[in-house]
Structure formats: structure tokens, C-alpha cells
Amino acid sequence: MTDAKSAKKTWTRALAGSAVTVVLAASGCSAAPAQPSPVKTDQTAAPTPPAAADIGPQIRAIEADFEVAVGAVAIRDDGRIVDHDGDARMPYASTMKVFMAAALLATASPEERGTNVRWTPSQIDAAGYSPVTSEHLDDGLSLDALAEAAVRDSDNTAANLVMESLDGPAAVQDFLRARGDTTTVVTAYEPELNVVVPGSDDNTSTPSALATSLKSLFDGDSLDPRSRDTLLDWMSGNASGDALIRAAAPSGWIVADKSGGAGGVRNDVAVVTTGSGERIYIAILTAKTDPDAAYDDEVVEQVARVMLAEF
């Protein structure tokens, strides 16, 4: 069994350009050299939160047990941050679909989002996992319905059609850049967004950047109140997240999430509402040190349990 320190080094070498090229299999569910620092949360309006306990030993034990690299960040409404390797650059997989949907809600009018869109069987074949769009070849769906399918059901064709309506992956990256995220790199449609090549930052981000960007969607002016409610509703129906962060939440807490998974990568980003109504924005990215290994939901659950216990 690989120890935690070796596990992190193995993933780092793979992304840095060793003999192994990390190619992740296309999936609907969908560590690293030094990179530009992710955006920082603006905490000027909140009192200084208490310092978090050191969760490093607990997370490193999980890394060792599962032979996996972990990066995780949780940010509470008041600015308190719990962090484990939050600046590690890792694949984001299908977690990016929540930001695609947010970009649509932020930039398209309700009338534009109501436009009916049609597609072809070849588009479904090229995209892969498409449980919703494969059932609507004859009648199509509105852009709103496609965005919902991308988030709620992780439908790849739906995600691609949403990105096309925005003028491509670059528009999703521009949406994030305009909100302060200088870290996340969005360059590909499904299923290519699951491919990570050594020496390239394409299709990667950091837990810190994703958690901060997620917070900006619900705790800022990125989206109007109705759009925030819509996006949160779409995230609340993500059944594939039942075994991830949601499984680790205390009784009475509500988790709205978007999972991602491909090959040895298993991720989850979530808005967690505590029993007292506070919100925690959390991003957990994990990757097996053996790129041929299958991902494990339990890794995300155990990491989330450690993180949420700090709140």
C-alpha cells in the first residue's frame, strides 16, 4: 500500500509529465506542480472566524488507505475555511457542469433559455453518457431543460449543447474569469473534458478555486435570486451524490451537489446548509494514484465527514 506522501507525489509526477499520460475514460458522472494561486475569499465584511483544527493527519490517513490523492476546501458563509491541499491542481470532470449551467442562467434571458433545441444521434454517440437527451431525439428540449439535465443527470450531450449556446468552453472560462477565478481552465466539450495530459492545465482546477467560485454563485451578485434558486434546485436532484458529501452530512443538514467521476477520479462540489441555516461551500477532488484504478465513492464520503466535523 502506498503511503499518503508517496500517493501525492505519484499524482504530482503524472501531471508534471512523467512517462504516464493520464487519460480519464469518458463518464457522465463524472496533484500537482506549483500553479497560479486561486482566488481568495473576500472576508472583509465578516468577523475573523476561528482557526480550523489541523485535519491533515486524518486526510493523509484516508489517502494512504485508499491510495488516492485528495484536495479539499470548505468555506462557510462567515469566511471560515477548512483546507487540505486546496491549491493542488487536479481534474474537475463533470463538476464543471454546474458552472456551465450557471453561465447560462447568468447570460441568457428567460426567453432565450426557453428556446427549443434539437440534436442528432451522432451528437449523442460522440458525447457518451446521455440518459435524458437520448430520450428526446424526436422533440428536443429547451436550453433550461438541457442545463437541468446536465446538472441533475450529468447528461453529456446536454452539457455540450449548453456550451454551444454560450459559444463554447471558452465562454464558461470567461464566466469564471469575470468572477475572479484565474485558476480553472475550461477548453473542451464532453467527453474530452475528462482528459488530462501531463504538462497541461487543461480540464483542471483546484479545490480552492472551485469552492470559491461556487460560493460566488450563491453569495454574491453572479446570479439573480431566481437563478440562484433554480441552480440550487437542479443540484438538489443529483442522485449520484447520495454516496458522496450528502452521505457524510449530519442529520438535518441539506446537501445540494454536483458530482464528477472518470477513471480513477471522483469529485464532488456542494452547497451544504446546516441545521441552523448557515451555508458551507465545499469542493472535494480525489484521484487514484494508479490511473488504471476505478474511483471509490467512500473516499469522498470520508473526506467530507472530516471536513464537515470542523463546522
ChimeraX attribute file (.defattr): number of C-alpha atoms within 10 A of each C-alpha:
attribute: neighborCount
match mode: 1-to-1
recipient: residues
	/A:1	9
	/A:2	15
	/A:3	16
	/A:4	22
	/A:5	13
	/A:6	17
	/A:7	24
	/A:8	26
	/A:9	15
	/A:10	22
	/A:11	24
	/A:12	22
	/A:13	18
	/A:14	23
	/A:15	23
	/A:16	20
	/A:17	14
	/A:18	14
	/A:19	9
	/A:20	13
	/A:21	16
	/A:22	21
	/A:23	17
	/A:24	22
	/A:25	17
	/A:26	22
	/A:27	24
	/A:28	26
	/A:29	25
	/A:30	28
	/A:31	27
	/A:32	22
	/A:33	15
	/A:34	11
	/A:35	13
	/A:36	9
	/A:37	14
	/A:38	23
	/A:39	18
	/A:40	12
	/A:41	18
	/A:42	10
	/A:43	13
	/A:44	9
	/A:45	8
	/A:46	11
	/A:47	10
	/A:48	11
	/A:49	12
	/A:50	9
	/A:51	10
	/A:52	13
	/A:53	10
	/A:54	12
	/A:55	16
	/A:56	13
	/A:57	11
	/A:58	13
	/A:59	24
	/A:60	22
	/A:61	14
	/A:62	21
	/A:63	26
	/A:64	18
	/A:65	14
	/A:66	21
	/A:67	24
	/A:68	28
	/A:69	31
	/A:70	30
	/A:71	25
	/A:72	29
	/A:73	27
	/A:74	30
	/A:75	23
	/A:76	19
	/A:77	14
	/A:78	17
	/A:79	19
	/A:80	21
	/A:81	22
	/A:82	22
	/A:83	22
	/A:84	22
	/A:85	19
	/A:86	22
	/A:87	24
	/A:88	26
	/A:89	28
	/A:90	28
	/A:91	32
	/A:92	35
	/A:93	32
	/A:94	31
	/A:95	26
	/A:96	27
	/A:97	30
	/A:98	26
	/A:99	22
	/A:100	26
	/A:101	25
	/A:102	23
	/A:103	24
	/A:104	24
	/A:105	23
	/A:106	17
	/A:107	13
	/A:108	15
	/A:109	10
	/A:110	12
	/A:111	9
	/A:112	14
	/A:113	20
	/A:114	14
	/A:115	14
	/A:116	14
	/A:117	18
	/A:118	14
	/A:119	18
	/A:120	14
	/A:121	11
	/A:122	8
	/A:123	17
	/A:124	20
	/A:125	12
	/A:126	12
	/A:127	22
	/A:128	16
	/A:129	23
	/A:130	22
	/A:131	18
	/A:132	20
	/A:133	26
	/A:134	19
	/A:135	10
	/A:136	13
	/A:137	15
	/A:138	11
	/A:139	12
	/A:140	18
	/A:141	21
	/A:142	17
	/A:143	26
	/A:144	23
	/A:145	19
	/A:146	27
	/A:147	31
	/A:148	25
	/A:149	25
	/A:150	34
	/A:151	31
	/A:152	24
	/A:153	25
	/A:154	29
	/A:155	30
	/A:156	33
	/A:157	30
	/A:158	34
	/A:159	29
	/A:160	25
	/A:161	21
	/A:162	27
	/A:163	24
	/A:164	13
	/A:165	16
	/A:166	17
	/A:167	11
	/A:168	18
	/A:169	20
	/A:170	15
	/A:171	19
	/A:172	25
	/A:173	21
	/A:174	16
	/A:175	20
	/A:176	26
	/A:177	16
	/A:178	11
	/A:179	17
	/A:180	17
	/A:181	23
	/A:182	17
	/A:183	23
	/A:184	26
	/A:185	22
	/A:186	22
	/A:187	17
	/A:188	17
	/A:189	19
	/A:190	23
	/A:191	23
	/A:192	17
	/A:193	22
	/A:194	28
	/A:195	22
	/A:196	22
	/A:197	17
	/A:198	18
	/A:199	15
	/A:200	12
	/A:201	21
	/A:202	19
	/A:203	23
	/A:204	23
	/A:205	26
	/A:206	29
	/A:207	33
	/A:208	32
	/A:209	26
	/A:210	30
	/A:211	25
	/A:212	26
	/A:213	25
	/A:214	22
	/A:215	23
	/A:216	19
	/A:217	21
	/A:218	20
	/A:219	15
	/A:220	11
	/A:221	12
	/A:222	21
	/A:223	19
	/A:224	14
	/A:225	11
	/A:226	10
	/A:227	17
	/A:228	19
	/A:229	13
	/A:230	17
	/A:231	23
	/A:232	19
	/A:233	16
	/A:234	22
	/A:235	25
	/A:236	19
	/A:237	18
	/A:238	21
	/A:239	14
	/A:240	19
	/A:241	26
	/A:242	17
	/A:243	15
	/A:244	29
	/A:245	33
	/A:246	23
	/A:247	18
	/A:248	22
	/A:249	20
	/A:250	13
	/A:251	9
	/A:252	10
	/A:253	16
	/A:254	18
	/A:255	28
	/A:256	22
	/A:257	31
	/A:258	34
	/A:259	34
	/A:260	25
	/A:261	29
	/A:262	25
	/A:263	23
	/A:264	21
	/A:265	28
	/A:266	30
	/A:267	34
	/A:268	31
	/A:269	31
	/A:270	30
	/A:271	26
	/A:272	23
	/A:273	18
	/A:274	18
	/A:275	12
	/A:276	8
	/A:277	10
	/A:278	13
	/A:279	22
	/A:280	24
	/A:281	27
	/A:282	30
	/A:283	32
	/A:284	31
	/A:285	33
	/A:286	28
	/A:287	31
	/A:288	25
	/A:289	25
	/A:290	16
	/A:291	18
	/A:292	13
	/A:293	14
	/A:294	15
	/A:295	21
	/A:296	21
	/A:297	21
	/A:298	17
	/A:299	29
	/A:300	26
	/A:301	22
	/A:302	17
	/A:303	26
	/A:304	25
	/A:305	18
	/A:306	16
	/A:307	27
	/A:308	18
	/A:309	11
	/A:310	15
	/A:311	15
